[in-house]
Amino acid sequence: MKRPGAWLLGILLVAVILGFQTRSQGPNLYSLQAEAWLGGRLDVAPGPHDLALYDGRAWVPFPPFPSVLLLPVVAATGAERAPVVMVSGLLSLLAGWATWRLLTRLDVALPERAWLSAALLLGTGFWSCVLWSNGVWFFAHVVAATFLLLAVSEALGRGRAVWVGLLAGCAFLSRQLVVYSLVFLLAVLWRRASAHGRKRQVVQVVLALGGFGLCALVYLAYNAARFGGPFDTGYAYIPLDDFLAARVAKYGLFHPAYVPFNFVSMFLEGPHFVFSPPRLLQPVAVDGVGTSLTIASPFVFVALAARGDGTSVPVRAAWASVLLALTHMLLYYNNGYVQLNAHRFCLDFFPVLFVLVALGANRLPADRWKPLVAWAVGLNVFVLAVLPGLSRALRRL
């Protein structure tokens, strides 16, 4: 394959095929929610992990858009047999297309486009979320990242404000922290409309907020229908155990006490390999704490070299979106546990950060950042593809 886009597509297809081999216990909670809607209910049957227990019933507390995507699938197959990983794999191809289009609009050269696309899709937590998307958290990340990529690409491309708002709203209806990306998206629309006068700028912002606001109103109404108040997400009703239960019992869902652990986890920790007893010689897995951005996806620091072009890419607004989301994450009781290798929470701001990475890559020699991409993808390949086979082979010794 001579074109970089062709071999990237090949890599993505391999990743999707690997995803089809992934299995988890029980149906995805979003499948259960879709099935409940088809049956005329908002609550679901109790039993699975991560349900919220409220008013004597069980609820899927997470934002509803992933269940909307699964409605036709569940209607055809039922919740138990719904091929969520296959849906996630198809979404990953859509994410790949959106990433390629975004990089084209940022004037990234063809070979570098392939490298950076691989960095985002295969050198971050996105790949592991596709592989594990039978789990409710992971499927939500795949959906949110895909639709936020579409929103960012649209904002920097044709700039249809309503579409930008609706796409970002769909991402928000999958992962709430996407809301901080509005800072960047609105700044892009505002700047790009500057040549047409202040009235056009205001119209663009109002249209985008209208599209996003429609999705936000759906979420508020859905919360009120489930938990009695529009701002009650139901997360506080999820039964916890182990150290997470101890944290929330003392500090609640958000508190500065969580910052040291989350900061170390986000920026300093390496992968935690688990070896089986009693000899501790057979590597069986990595634990669920995850690997820091610094180790798992070091290419992200290329973003520090980003500079705006003065016309369409507001770099300061991008950093504001990223830092607001990051601050929110550092105050949260959970760092993303359970996660393999890279931090999955970072996918909530990665599409915006990725714009900065692309701008930085345009300013730096390729030999400075391509080894960082190779490391990130290679580490993911080892953890997600090589380690399970190695563990099975060593089990026979």
Disulfide bonds with the S-S distance in Angstrom:
none
